[in-house]
Amino acid sequence: MLKKRIIPMLLLKEGRMVKGKRFANFRDVGNPVTAARVYNSQKVDELIFLDIEPSTSSRESVKQIIRSVGEECFMPLTVGGGVRTLEDFHELLQLGADKVSLNTAAVKTPSLVREGARRFGDQCVVVSVDYKRDPSGKRKVVIESGKKTLDLDPLDHILRCVELGAGEILLTSIDHEGEMEGYDFPFLQQVASRVPVPVIASGGAGKLEHFEKALVECDCSAVGAGSIFHFTDQSPIKVRYYLTVQNLAVRVK
């Protein structure tokens, strides 16, 4: 049986770690390299780094962060933000990333999903899908770090990306992100039941039961979280212990 994974998510802006609510009102929450060291000591399953405002200058900061973390920490790293070409893929993997996350590019240049999977293996290709509900209640894909909402159904987009070769889906509800009131459980369950690749839940974890529900009822392969680790006394160690007590198959360190 595959083990369920607990994945801290580190949002990067100008070389610092930030956290907000619903992709807005970001505040500084520390040094990402220092945070990675802490998570490494807690033996987390993976880390996800996402550059939320990719630019030429921020790319250099991300490179340095990934280089430093890769030298000191011993868990798989997923890195995303501003990836547009196969050269970007190659550079991040060379620096120490194990997987590369595509978000806006998966919409604007879907062939990059296929080309990345063919060249580097589908296990390296994580498609990150951000979405929110429109005034009518329909879920719509959002790109460009939350700035642009498209008339695109997220499930249709996910199914297309999986056909192209995506090896994993990182699914974030903007309506729930940072609120700590729970993931978008109905949609997580819908997606996980339709795709043959791992689904990572993201956006909304605020208590231990939220992790359990995403992994058990929704059958996600992993849970991603940020606010609960930044702003409460919960830690990946406590999450792991709680899930173990609930008889979930997680890695026991």
Number of C-alpha atoms within 10 A of each C-alpha: 5 8 13 22 20 24 23 26 21 27 24 27 21 17 21 20 23 23 24 17 18 18 18 13 9 14 13 13 18 15 15 21 21 12 17 25 15 13 21 18 11 14 17 23 22 20 21 21 24 24 25 20 15 20 14 8 10 20 18 13 18 25 18 15 20 23 17 15 23 19 10 13 17 16 18 16 21 23 26 26 26 23 22 16 15 14 11 14 24 15 13 21 19 11 17 19 26 18 24 27 28 29 24 24 21 26 21 11 14 17 15 23 28 20 17 24 19 13 12 16 15 20 16 21 28 29 28 27 24 27 23 21 15 13 7 6 8 13 21 20 26 26 20 16 18 17 8 10 17 14 11 15 14 22 18 11 17 24 16 16 23 21 12 20 23 28 22 25 26 22 25 23 27 24 18 20 27 24 18 18 14 21 27 22 19 11 17 23 20 13 22 19 14 11 16 12 17 18 27 27 32 30 27 29 27 22 15 17 14 18 25 19 16 25 25 14 12 21 21 25 21 22 25 23 25 23 24 20 15 17 11 10 8 15 17 19 15 13 18 23 17 16 19 14 10 10 9 16 16 19 17 10 10
